[in-house]
Amino acid sequence: MKFDAQTRRRVIFAAIALLGFPICRSQEIQIDQVSLISLKISILRNNVEIGTATGFVVDKHNRHYLLTNRHVVLACGQDKSPANIGAWICANKLAILHNKLNHPGEWLWVVEDLVDERGNKRWLEHPTLGGGADLVALPLQNTGGVQFYPLDIELRKTDIVVGPGDAVSIVGFPLGLSQELGLPIWKTGTVASDFHTNWNGKPMFLVDTTSRPGMSGSPVYAVRTGVYATSQRALMMNAGAARKFLGVYSEQRFDVEVGGVWKAEAVAALYDALP
């Protein structure tokens, strides 16, 4: 059966929609859904920016949580006010660049408090490691007008074999840089440690990558197109791209260009402990 060009385009768009990928029809551009998961963060002391970072949302029991690094919510920076020379100020808010509800391709900044009216921290930490894990979940209060694209924590179970030398994608905002429409930058790295061991006694693995400030809190994925291997030593053929959530980018040794990623299992433990 033959189709004309217009019919072929309609068939392609319908197929992509069924697979869950949003389409900007006016420009006929496909946007990877993983790109919509990562969110740009501005770290604030009141209305003063002291840094940038990355995060993503997970949903549980009809509540939305922002996941990012613990060092993001505890960030401090030098006060640039000429009336306060040499002083340091610490974060008390995060501004999050969210997708706008019912307006594909549009974004809005939403500010969330890091402490409550009594000065208590609002974020939740790892249930067993506590402050020893560079992971937090911040319950989101200001959700009006926001379109959420939460990360499915079950994506960590995709059967893709990952080992030393394999490619990974770190999807975030290096130095606050973004694509058009507020979309993140995809940085590539390779696994630099044996994946099933822990780094420095913590549930982490290493990646060989060139990273920059602003990538803290970025989700890390194994993305495979075409043929890839499973844990059963089978070869799988995928017409699109198979994705496995590997963890959250946390730290960088700039002298050796090696970064640390908290494993998806540690993220899942935090997720399971959320109310």
C-alpha positions in Angstrom: 0.0 0.0 0.0 1.4 3.4 -0.9 0.7 6.7 0.8 1.2 10.3 -0.3 3.7 12.5 1.6 0.9 14.2 3.7 -0.6 10.8 4.7 2.9 9.5 5.6 3.5 12.4 7.9 0.2 11.9 9.7 0.9 8.2 10.2 4.4 9.0 11.6 2.9 11.6 14.0 0.2 9.2 15.1 2.8 6.5 15.8 5.0 8.8 17.8 2.1 10.0 19.8 1.2 6.5 20.7 4.8 6.0 21.9 4.4 8.9 24.2 6.7 11.4 22.5 5.3 15.0 22.4 5.4 16.6 18.9 5.6 20.3 18.0 3.3 20.0 15.0 3.7 23.6 13.8 7.4 22.9 13.1 7.2 19.1 12.8 9.9 18.6 15.4 10.2 15.5 17.6 11.2 16.2 21.2 12.5 13.3 23.2 10.4 12.8 26.3 13.5 12.4 28.4 14.3 16.1 27.6 11.1 17.1 29.2 11.9 15.4 32.5 15.0 17.4 33.4 14.3 20.8 34.9 16.5 23.9 35.2 17.0 25.2 38.7 18.1 28.6 40.0 19.4 28.5 43.5 18.3 31.6 45.4 18.9 33.5 48.6 15.6 35.4 48.5 15.8 37.0 45.1 19.6 36.7 44.6 20.9 33.8 42.5 23.9 32.0 44.0 24.0 29.1 41.6 22.3 26.8 39.1 21.5 23.1 39.1 19.3 20.4 37.6 16.4 18.4 39.0 13.5 16.3 38.0 10.0 15.4 39.4 8.7 12.2 40.7 5.1 11.6 41.6 3.8 9.5 44.5 0.3 9.4 46.1 -0.8 12.3 43.9 2.0 14.5 45.2 4.9 16.0 43.2 8.5 16.0 44.5 11.6 17.6 43.0 14.6 15.3 43.2 18.1 16.9 43.2 21.3 16.8 45.1 21.5 17.6 48.8 24.4 20.0 48.2 22.1 22.0 45.9 19.6 22.9 48.7 22.5 23.6 51.1 24.4 25.8 48.6 26.1 29.0 49.7 27.7 31.8 47.6 29.5 35.1 48.1 27.2 38.0 48.6 27.6 40.4 45.7 26.0 43.3 47.5 28.5 46.2 47.9 27.0 46.8 51.4 28.1 43.3 52.5 31.6 42.8 51.2 33.2 39.5 51.9 30.0 37.9 53.3 28.4 34.7 52.3 24.7 33.9 51.8 23.0 30.5 51.7 20.1 29.2 49.8 16.5 29.5 51.1 14.6 29.1 47.8 14.7 27.3 44.5 13.3 28.7 41.3 12.3 25.8 39.0 11.7 26.3 35.2 8.6 24.1 34.7 6.7 23.2 31.5 3.6 25.3 31.3 0.2 23.6 31.5 -1.6 23.2 28.2 1.0 25.3 26.4 3.6 23.0 24.8 6.9 24.7 24.3 6.2 27.3 26.9 7.8 27.5 30.3 7.4 29.3 33.6 9.6 29.9 36.7 8.1 28.7 40.0 9.7 29.5 43.3 9.7 26.9 46.2 10.8 27.6 49.7 13.5 25.4 51.2 12.4 26.1 54.8 9.0 26.5 56.4 7.8 29.4 58.5 9.6 28.1 61.5 12.9 27.7 59.7 12.8 23.9 59.4 14.1 22.3 56.2 11.3 21.1 53.9 13.3 18.6 51.9 13.4 14.9 52.7 16.6 12.9 52.8 17.6 9.3 52.2 15.9 7.0 54.7 19.0 5.2 55.9 22.0 7.3 54.7 20.5 10.6 55.6 22.9 13.4 55.0 25.5 10.8 53.8 23.6 10.6 50.5 23.7 13.6 48.2 20.0 13.2 47.3 16.9 15.0 48.5 13.2 15.2 47.6 11.5 18.5 47.9 7.7 18.4 48.1 6.3 20.9 45.6 3.7 23.3 46.9 3.3 25.7 44.0 1.9 23.5 41.2 -0.7 25.7 39.6 -0.2 26.1 35.9 2.5 23.5 35.7 2.6 20.6 33.3 4.5 17.7 34.9 6.6 15.1 33.1 7.7 12.9 36.0 10.4 10.4 35.8 9.1 6.8 36.1 11.3 5.3 38.8 10.6 1.8 37.2 12.7 2.9 34.3 15.7 1.7 36.3 14.5 -1.9 35.6 14.9 -1.7 31.8 17.0 -4.8 30.9 20.0 -3.2 29.4 23.5 -4.4 30.3 25.7 -1.6 31.5 29.4 -1.9 32.3 32.8 -0.2 32.2 33.3 1.7 28.9 29.6 1.9 28.0 28.1 5.2 27.0 25.7 7.1 29.3 23.7 10.3 28.8 23.7 13.0 31.5 20.8 15.3 30.8 21.0 18.7 32.5 22.0 22.3 32.4 25.8 22.9 32.4 26.5 26.4 33.6 22.7 27.0 33.3 22.9 26.5 29.5 19.8 25.2 27.8 18.4 24.5 24.4 15.6 26.5 22.8 12.3 26.2 24.8 14.2 25.6 28.1 15.2 22.1 27.1 18.4 20.5 28.7 21.7 19.6 27.2 22.6 16.0 26.7 26.2 15.4 27.8 27.8 12.1 27.0 30.1 10.0 29.3 31.3 6.5 29.7 31.0 4.3 32.8 34.4 4.5 34.5 34.0 1.9 37.3 32.6 -1.6 37.6 28.9 -0.9 37.7 28.0 -3.5 40.3 30.6 -2.3 42.8 30.2 0.8 45.0 32.5 3.8 45.0 34.1 4.8 48.3 31.6 2.5 50.1 28.6 4.4 48.8 25.9 3.3 46.3 27.7 5.3 43.5 29.5 4.6 40.2 31.9 6.7 38.2 31.6 8.2 34.8 34.3 9.6 32.5 32.9 12.9 31.4 33.6 16.6 31.1 31.0 18.3 33.3 30.4 21.8 34.6 28.5 23.4 37.5 24.8 23.3 36.9 24.8 19.6 36.1 24.3 18.6 39.7 21.0 16.7 40.1 20.9 15.6 36.4 19.3 12.2 35.7 21.7 9.8 34.0 20.5 7.2 31.5 21.7 4.4 29.3 20.1 5.0 25.9 20.4 2.3 23.3 19.1 2.3 19.7 19.0 -0.6 17.4 20.6 -3.8 18.8 21.6 -4.0 22.5 22.4 -6.8 25.0 20.2 -7.9 28.0 21.2 -9.5 31.2 20.1 -12.9 29.8 22.7 -12.4 27.0 20.0 -11.9 24.5 20.3 -9.4 21.7 17.3 -7.1 21.5 16.2 -5.1 18.5 14.4 -1.8 19.2 12.9 0.3 16.4 13.2 3.4 18.7 15.4 3.9 21.7 15.5 1.8 24.9 16.2 3.8 28.1 17.4 2.8 31.5 17.5 5.2 34.4 20.9 4.8 36.1 21.0 7.4 38.8 21.6 11.1 39.6 24.8 13.0 38.8 26.4 14.5 41.9 30.0 15.5 41.8 33.1 16.0 39.6 36.8 15.6 39.9 37.9 18.2 37.4 41.6 17.2 37.6 40.8 13.7 36.2 37.5 14.5 34.5 35.6 11.8 36.4 32.2 12.3 37.9 30.1 10.5 40.5 26.6 9.2 40.1 24.3 8.0 42.9 22.8 4.8 41.7 19.2 4.4 40.8 18.7 1.9 43.7 19.6 4.7 46.1 17.1 7.0 44.4 14.5 4.3 44.6 15.1 3.9 48.3 14.5 7.6 48.8 11.4 7.4 46.6 10.0 4.4 48.6 10.3 6.4 51.8 8.3 9.4 50.5 4.9 9.8 52.2 
